Amino acid sequence: MTDEEILEQVRPLTRDGKLRCADALELAARLQIKPARIGRLCNQHEIRVINCQLGCFGAVSKKRDR
């Protein structure tokens, strides 16, 4: 699958230049590609991955109070 074919699948899932992490992970599974590939393509095309809970797309972890 080419990068452009992947982007054709990503673009409808974006809103205001943002892609939800859950949508990125679901798409990666459906296309049988690594989530990092979607992340790289999003970075190259200025699509921001948001609401990442696993840190796969560079989410900043919040410090916990101890």
Order of alpha helices (4+ residues) and beta strands (2+ residues): alpha-beta-alpha-alpha-beta
